[in-house]
Amino acid sequence: MSATSGEKPIAFLDLPAQQKRLGPALKKRIDTVLEHCRFVLGPEVTELEERLAAWSGVGHCVGVSSGTDALQIVMMAENIGPGDAVFLPAFTYTATAEVPLVLGATPVFVDVDPQTFQIDPASLRARIAAVKAAGKLTPRAIVGVDLFGQPAPWEELRAIAAEERLFLLDDCAQAFGGVYRGRPLGGEAVATTLSFFPSKPLGGYGDGGAILTDDAERAELYRSLRTHGEGKTRYEVLRTGMNGRLDTLQAAVLLAKLDGFREELARREAIACAYDAGLAGVAQVPVRVPESASAWAIYSILLKDEAQRAATQARMRDAGVPSAIYYPLPLHHQPAYRDHHDGVALPVSEALSKRILALPIHPELTDAEVARVISAVRG
């Protein structure tokens, strides 16, 4: 089918349709905030923190201003800084590597699994050994990223962190709602960071994030750091912090969306399964992490090479079907990070960037639109 035949182009992310569906609930939540006018750390923030902690099965949740700020607050709490090495996957979004550098630490890029795209434990062990042998940096932390909605290999990451005495952090920006070995993601590491950027499965109407942990002392420290390092009162300053609070209006939007979140996750899974069936043999469809369920923030296929990807994207555009590339460069090839990389080749991450293509996946997609996406990819 072609967009020129009168069909409406498909939206890669259809927030207007979601807003229309959730309209009454959203309006009620927002109107309540406008009535009480507690726009910073209002009661909706507390309610959201309690619900997110309960969903994830952890003891504490701290709402913050973005997923990036969540990462920074957690690393600040561990005093990660100059001379420290933070190990993280090369194939992910920039925020994961950006934060260590902002704090003066050094990101050490690790290759990923060619099937699941998650951080590769074998590569991680090799990278830790190389840093220790070089003797220039002190290994301090591992960041596992639940890429595209699927969980990282947490059993292996916990074992490595314990062996090497490294802090373990879960960057779960893309995967709230995912499940690992029967457990909701959120408690696999010492701390888990979330993002509520609008494109995420649970997204707000602006920036927002949260930190999950079972450690009460760390949770108290995160709350202090998000509010300028304050103590028991607003003008008791115990440490250098930041302005990293979650707006009450964002919390209100997220609460309205959270009520129907399980149904949205189920719809994402149904779309992913339809893509699996419709594209088998045409492209490499996502390989599931064993004993897990994805939140399906992103559904990415692998094509043969850059030429086939370009041809597929062009055909999709002609049919009114959008696509995206996550990510066109691995982090160690990005201009901002090249000078911080030790030059080691990370072949899987490098190859994925040339072949990967993301398809629309959101709860508002109709079955007819899913069929159009499949038809456009197949050609």
Rosetta blueprint (number, residue, H / E / L):
1 M L
2 S L
3 A H
4 T H
5 S H
6 G L
7 E L
8 K L
9 P L
10 I L
11 A L
12 F L
13 L L
14 D L
15 L H
16 P H
17 A H
18 Q H
19 Q H
20 K H
21 R H
22 L H
23 G H
24 P H
25 A H
26 L H
27 K H
28 K H
29 R H
30 I H
31 D H
32 T H
33 V H
34 L H
35 E H
36 H H
37 C L
38 R L
39 F L
40 V E
41 L L
42 G L
43 P H
44 E H
45 V H
46 T H
47 E H
48 L H
49 E H
50 E H
51 R H
52 L H
53 A H
54 A H
55 W H
56 S H
57 G L
58 V L
59 G L
60 H E
61 C E
62 V E
63 G E
64 V E
65 S L
66 S L
67 G H
68 T H
69 D H
70 A H
71 L H
72 Q H
73 I H
74 V H
75 M H
76 M H
77 A H
78 E L
79 N L
80 I L
81 G L
82 P L
83 G L
84 D E
85 A E
86 V E
87 F E
88 L E
89 P E
90 A L
91 F L
92 T L
93 Y L
94 T L
95 A H
96 T H
97 A H
98 E H
99 V H
100 P H
101 L H
102 V H
103 L L
104 G L
105 A L
106 T E
107 P E
108 V E
109 F E
110 V E
111 D L
112 V E
113 D L
114 P L
115 Q L
116 T L
117 F L
118 Q L
119 I E
120 D L
121 P H
122 A H
123 S H
124 L H
125 R H
126 A H
127 R H
128 I H
129 A H
130 A H
131 V H
132 K H
133 A H
134 A H
135 G L
136 K L
137 L L
138 T E
139 P E
140 R E
141 A E
142 I E
143 V E
144 G E
145 V E
146 D L
147 L H
148 F H
149 G H
150 Q L
151 P L
152 A L
153 P L
154 W H
155 E H
156 E H
157 L H
158 R H
159 A H
160 I H
161 A H
162 A H
163 E H
164 E H
165 R L
166 L L
167 F E
168 L E
169 L E
170 D E
171 D E
172 C L
173 A L
174 Q L
175 A L
176 F L
177 G L
178 G L
179 V E
180 Y E
181 R L
182 G L
183 R E
184 P E
185 L L
186 G L
187 G L
188 E L
189 A L
190 V L
191 A E
192 T E
193 T E
194 L E
195 S E
196 F L
197 F L
198 P L
199 S L
200 K L
201 P L
202 L L
203 G L
204 G L
205 Y L
206 G L
207 D L
208 G L
209 G E
210 A E
211 I E
212 L E
213 T E
214 D L
215 D L
216 A H
217 E H
218 R H
219 A H
220 E H
221 L H
222 Y H
223 R H
224 S H
225 L H
226 R H
227 T E
228 H L
229 G L
230 E E
231 G L
232 K L
233 T L
234 R L
235 Y L
236 E L
237 V E
238 L L
239 R L
240 T L
241 G L
242 M L
243 N E
244 G L
245 R E
246 L L
247 D E
248 T H
249 L H
250 Q H
251 A H
252 A H
253 V H
254 L H
255 L H
256 A H
257 K H
258 L H
259 D L
260 G L
261 F H
262 R H
263 E H
264 E H
265 L H
266 A H
267 R H
268 R H
269 E H
270 A H
271 I H
272 A H
273 C H
274 A H
275 Y H
276 D H
277 A H
278 G H
279 L H
280 A E
281 G L
282 V L
283 A E
284 Q E
285 V L
286 P L
287 V L
288 R L
289 V L
290 P L
291 E L
292 S E
293 A E
294 S L
295 A L
296 W L
297 A L
298 I L
299 Y E
300 S E
301 I E
302 L E
303 L L
304 K L
305 D L
306 E H
307 A H
308 Q H
309 R H
310 A H
311 A H
312 T H
313 Q H
314 A H
315 R H
316 M H
317 R H
318 D H
319 A L
320 G L
321 V L
322 P L
323 S L
324 A E
325 I L
326 Y L
327 Y L
328 P L
329 L L
330 P L
331 L H
332 H H
333 H H
334 Q L
335 P L
336 A L
337 Y L
338 R H
339 D H
340 H H
341 H L
342 D L
343 G L
344 V L
345 A L
346 L L
347 P H
348 V H
349 S H
350 E H
351 A H
352 L H
353 S H
354 K H
355 R H
356 I E
357 L E
358 A E
359 L E
360 P L
361 I L
362 H L
363 P L
364 E L
365 L L
366 T L
367 D H
368 A H
369 E H
370 V H
371 A H
372 R H
373 V H
374 I H
375 S H
376 A H
377 V H
378 R H
379 G L
